[in-house]
Amino acid sequence: MPTNLPYVPQYITVHLGAPDADAPNVTVPFADYIKNVASSEIYPTWPDNAIRANVYAQVSYTLNRIYTDYYRSRGYNFDITNSIANDQSFVNGRDIFENVSRIVDELFNDYIVMGNSVEPYFAAYCDGRELRCEGLEQWATVPLAEEGLTPYEILQRFYGNDINIVTNAPIGDRRETWDGRTLGFGDIGNSVQQIQIRLNRISKNFSGIPKIPLVNGVFDEATEASVRAFQRAFNLEEDGLVGKGTWYSIQRIYTAVKRLNDLASEGITLQETTNLFNSFLSEGDSGSEVFELQYLLALVSEFNNEIPTVSVDGDFGPGTRQALEAFQRVYGLNVTGETDINTWDRLYREYVGILTSLPEGYFGSTTLPYQGRVLRLGVEGDDVRALQEYLNFIGNTYTGIPTIPVDGVFGGQTQAAVTVFKELFGLNPTPIVSASTWNEITSVYRDLYDGQLASSGQNPGFNIG
């Protein structure tokens, strides 16, 4: 299964001051940042192996800040500071030593891990002259290198024998760990699984937060109860939903209880990073995730003739692969014909961008297109109001669907109506409305609206545009 393993971002945002200082941010290529730090903290005359040992520590320290969302989980809009009281030295615009640049080009996507942990190790260090510390002492690396020790052996002297070096880590776009969608009861996916894993670990330190018995990626009643208890414990709005604030609070507390920003880190295991749901789709796959992919591609292709049209049928065939490859090529992504996190993120943003730019009534007056967000208990908006109108209209024919208030709030009655609709039409019984359910509801609605009685289980399809 795919995992949420660390990657090296192409760019990093640095705050030029202490965290709360009124100072600017600069965004620079990750490798250039490490070159600047290394040139600011160590000397080019040092032996190569001493420089290399220091670069490993600097890369690991930086990636630990990013992987744990150390600053972003606290509400800051940057990844790291240049305050030496908090982080590493970074002098904006400084000259870079030639030999340091060469070494960083070799090592910028290599980092230290402790034992079998997957997160970049918090490789704390100090200069070793004016300040002594438990981690790596920079000046002390020089005589060790002169004795003939390798960079790995030098690092072992400071961090212990249980360290390992991850080499050639993947490089990707810097992205928020919160994907912009509020999670709540009925939602399914890898983000829900991450929340469940984190809350269960947090509950070891905070006994008032109940355990979630099944870590299965389904936002059930036990998950909601645990979320509410967490929100109470940390003075958050107790709504049982995981929006941006709750997401990053969970991330921050999880990092703290596992001491991930500490030399004595508990570590994150591979099992904790393994996804239950396959967001990495390829030719031969099928199901609702493929349907969602095709649905988004279909709209984008309507406005970009470089992307071929795609059948929205839930089966990942050659046509879907060709359309996906074209999308990746047009938008500067790795052309693999398979989905990854970067592809999903860009596709979702392009889809929503097109929707918001279209004039009212572009798709006709009968139904709205899928608005790009999953509807579930607690969500509010015009798309919820439209959903309620469609279900009420369909309920005039399929009388088992209860009549519900049209108030734009996805409450218990709306959830019950969605559940009945899914049962009647053989859909996944989870009481949420994603692209595939939205498509089915609007298709049935249009058929009935046009006077064509839809039989149970019929799916007339939806031709975008």
N, C-alpha and C positions, 0 to 999 in steps of 0.2 A: 504494500500500500504506500501511497505518497506520504511524505512526512514534512513537518514544518521545521526543517533543519536550517541552521543559520546560512546566510548568504552575505556577500560583500556588496554593499550598495555602490552604484556608480558615483553618487554624490553624497556629501555630508554637509549638514548645516551647523555652523559653529557660531556660538554667541561670544562676542568679543568683550567679555567681562565676567564678573561673578553672575550667578544665575539670576538674581533679582536686580542687577545693575541696569540702568537705562543706557544700553549699549546696542549697537547694530548687530545683525546677523550677517554672515557671509556663507554662501553655498559654493563649495569647491569640489572638484573630483576627489574621490576617496584616496587614491594613491598620492595625489598632490598634498592632501592634508597630512598623511603619514610622513612624506618627505619633509614637510615644513616642521612637524613635531621633532623628527629625528635630527634635523639640522639645527633646531633651537635647543636641544637638550644634550646632545652628545657631540664629540669632536671627530672631524674627518680623519684625524691622524691616528685614531684608535685602530687596533687590529680588526680586520674584516669580521672575524668571528665574534668579537665583542659588539661590533655594530649590528651584526645579524641577530644576536641574542636580544639586544635592546629593541630592534625593530619587531621581532616576534612579540615581545611584551607590549609594545605600543599598539600594534594591530589588535591584539587580543583585548586589551583594555578598552579600546575604542569600540570594537564590535560588541563587547559586553554591554556597554552603555546603550548601543542601538538595539540589540536583541532583547534586552529587558525593558525597553522603553523608559529608561531611567528618568529622563527629563520630560518626555512627552506624556508619561502617565501622571506627571505632576502639573500638567496644564501648560507647560512651556512649548514654544514653537520651534525648538531647535534640538539637535541630537547631543551636543556636547558643548562645553565652554572652553575658553582659553585661560581660565583662572587656575593658576598652579595650586591654589588652595583646594580646588575641587577636582581638577582634571589635569590635562597635560599642557605644556607650553605650546602656543601657536602664535607666531608673529605674522600678522597679515601682510603679505607683499614682500617678505624677506627673500634673500637669495638662498638657493639650494646648493648644497655641496654636491659636486659631480659624482663622487663615489657613493655617497648616500643615496642619490637618485637612482643609480644603477642597482644598488642592493634592494631598494624598495620596489623597483619594477619587478624584481624576481620574487619578492616575498609578500606583497601587499594583500594577497588573498590566501595566506597561510596564517593559522592561528593556533594557540595553545588550548587544549582541553585537559580536564583532570579526570583520569581514569576512563570510565565508560560514559561519562557525562557528554552531552552534545553541545551545551552552550559554550561560547567562547569564555575562557577562564578570566576571572577578574585579576589580571596579572599586575597587581599593585607594585609600585616601585618608588624609589627615591634616589637622590644623587649619591648617597653613601659617604659624603664628606661632611657637608653642613648638617645633614639629617640622616639618621639611621632608621631603618624600618625592618619589618618582618619579611617583606617581599624582596624583589631584586634591587640590589644596590649598584647603580650604574658604574661608578668608578671601580668597583670591585670586579667587574667583568673584564677589565683590561688585563690584570695579571693572570687571570684564569685563561684568557685567550693566548697570552704570551707563553703559558705553560703547555699549550698545544691542545686545550680542550675544545671540542666542537661546540657550536651554538647550543645544541640540545643538551650536552653535558653541563654547559654553563647554566642553563635554565634549571636543570635538575638540582644544582647546588643551592638554589634559592627557593624553588617551589616543590622540591621533593622528587622522588624517583617515579611517581605514579603519573607523571604528565605524558601527554602525547601531542604530536603536531598534526593538525589537519592541513593537508596541502591542496592547492588548486580548488578552493571553495568556489561555488558558482557565484557569478556576478549578476546583479539584477537591479531594477529600479527601486529606489527607496519608497516604501509604501506604509501607510498607516496600518497598524495591526487591527484596528477597528475599521470594518469595511463600510461604515456609513449607514448600516441598517440596524434598527433597534430590534432586539430579539425578545420574544415572549412566548407564552404558552402555545404549543402547537408547532413552533418552528423546528426545523430539522436541519442538521448540517454539521460541518466540522467546527464552526465557530461555537455552536452549542456544546459540542464535545469538549472544546478547550475550556469553556466556562465551568463545565462539570468537574473536570480534572482539577482546575485551580481551586474551586470552592471546597472540594473534598480535602485537598491538602491544607487549605487555610483552616478548616474545621478542626484539625489536630491541635492548633494553637488557640482557637476560639471555639470553645465547646458549645456556645449558644447557637452556632450555625450547624444545622442538621446535615448529616451525610446524605448524599444522593446515591441510592442503592444501585441504580443501573446507569453506568456511564456509556450511553448508547447514542449520543448526539440528538436525542429527542427531548425537546423542552417540555417536560411533563410536570405534574403537580409537585413532585418532590424537588425538581429543579427550581420551580417558582418559589417554593417555601424556603429553599436555601438562599436564593437571591434576596428575598424579602428580609430574611434574618441578617444577611450581610449588610443590606442597606440600613437596617436599624442599628447594627453594631457600629457602623462608620458614618452615621448621621447623614445619610443620603435620603432622597425622596423614596419612600417605601411604596413603589408601584409594581414591583415584581418584574419589571422590564430591564433589559440590559441595553441601555443606550450608551453614548460616548462616556458620560461621567462614570457610570457604574462599571463599564468595561475596563477603563483605565484604573479605576480604584481597585478592582479585583487584580489586575496585572501588578499594580504597585504593592499590594499586600502580599500577593503570592511571591513576588520577588523578595520581599522582606523576610517572610517566614522561612524561605528556602536559602536565605543568605546568598543570593546569586551575585550580589555586589560586594563580595567578601572573599578573602583568601580561603576561608573555611567553608566554602559553598557546599550545600547539600547536593547540588547538581540536578540536572534534568536528564531523565533517562530517555532512550530511544522510544520506549513504549509510550511515554507521555507526549511525544511529538507525532505519533503515527495517526493519520487521519482514517476515520471510519468510512467516510464518503469520498467517492472518486471525483474530484474536481478536474482531474487530468484525463480528459476524454480523447479517444483516438478512434480511427476507423474500425468498425465492428461493434462498437458500443451501442447501447440503446437505452431508452427510458426517458424519464422526465428531465434529467439534466441535459440530455442531447436535445430534447424538444426546446428547452430554454435557449440553448446555444443557437439552434436553427432559427428560432423566433427572433432573436436579437440580430442575427446576421441578415435575415430577410429584410428587415427595415433598413439597415445600413446599406444593403445592396441597392435598394430603391433610389438612393441618393448618391451612389458612387458606382459608375458603370465599369470600374476596374474590378469590382467584386461580382462574380456571377450569382444569379439567383439560386436559391436553395429550397428544396422541399422541406416543409415543416411537418415531419412525420415521426420524429423520435428515433429514427434509425440513422446512425452515423455511417453513411456510405461514401463512395468516391466523390459524389457531388458536394457533400458537406465538407469533405477534406479539401477539395479544390477551392471552395469559397473561403474556408478558414485560412488556407495558405495565402490566398489573394489579400485577405484582410490583414494578415500579419505582415505581408510585404508592403502594402500601402502605408501602414502605420508604423513602420520601422521596428517591428518586433522580430524575434527569431522565427524564421520560416520553417516550421516543423510539421504543420498539418495536425498538430495536437494542441489541446488547451493546456495552459499553465496559469499561474496566478496573474502574471502580467497581461496575458491575453484576455482573461475574463475581465480584469479591471478596465482595460482600454475599451473593450467591446461594450461594457455596461455604460461607461462614460460617453461613448459616441452615440449609443442608443438614446440615452436620456437627453443628450445635447440636441439631437435631431428633433425629439418630441417637443422640447421647450421652444424650439425655433419655428415650428410650423404654425401657420395661421389657424385660428379657430375654425372648425368644420372641415379641415383638410381631409379627414378620413370619412366624411359623410356625417349625417346627423343621427344615424341609428345607434352606434355604440362607440365607446372610447377604445383605443388600443391599450394594451397592457402598459401601465405607467412605469414599469421597471422596479417595483418594490413588492415584496411579499406582504399580503394583507392577512392579519391575524388579530386575535383578541387584544383590544386596547388601541389599535391603530385608528387614526382619524383622518378624514380628508375627502375631497371631491370624488376620488376613485372609489372610496367606500360607499359614498352616497349613490354613485352610479351602480355599483354592485347590488346594493339593496333594491334599487328600482328594477334591475334585471331579474333578480330572484323573485320579487313580488309578481312581476308580469308572468314569469315562467310558472309560478305557483297557481295562476288561474287555470292552467291546463293540468299540471302535475300537482294535484291537490294535496299530496303528502308534504309538500314544502310549505312550512308555516309562513304566514304573513308577518312581516317585520317592520319596525319603524324606519322611516327614511330620514335618518338624522346625521349621517356621515360618521357615525361611531361604530366600530366593529365590536359590538358587545355580545353578550351571551345568546341573544335571539338570532343575531346575524350568524354567529358560529353554528347554531343549531340548524339554520336553513342551509348553510354551506354543507354541513355534514349530510343532511338528507339528500341534497342534490348529488353529492359524490356517490352516495349509496345507489341512487337511481341510475346513474350513468357509469357505474363501475370504475370509479376513480379511486386513487389512494385515499383511505378514509381520514387521514390527518386533516383537522379542521383549519386549514390555511388555504390561501388563494395565491398560487404562483402563476407563471405564464401559462402552463398547460391547463390549469383549472379555469383561469380567466378566459382563455380561448374557447373552452368547452361551453362555459356559461354564455358568453356573447354569441357564439354560433347558434346555440339553441334559442336564445332570445331573438336573434335576427330571423331565424326560420319561422318562429311563431309570429313574430311581428309582420312578416311578409305573407302570413296566411298559410305557411307550409307546416303542418303538424309534424313535429319530430317524434319519432318513436323512441322508446327507452333504449339507451345505449348508442343512439345515432350520433355521429360526429361529422357534420357537414363540412368541417374544415374552415379555415380563415385565410383568405388571400390578402395579405397586407397591401394597402394602397387602394 
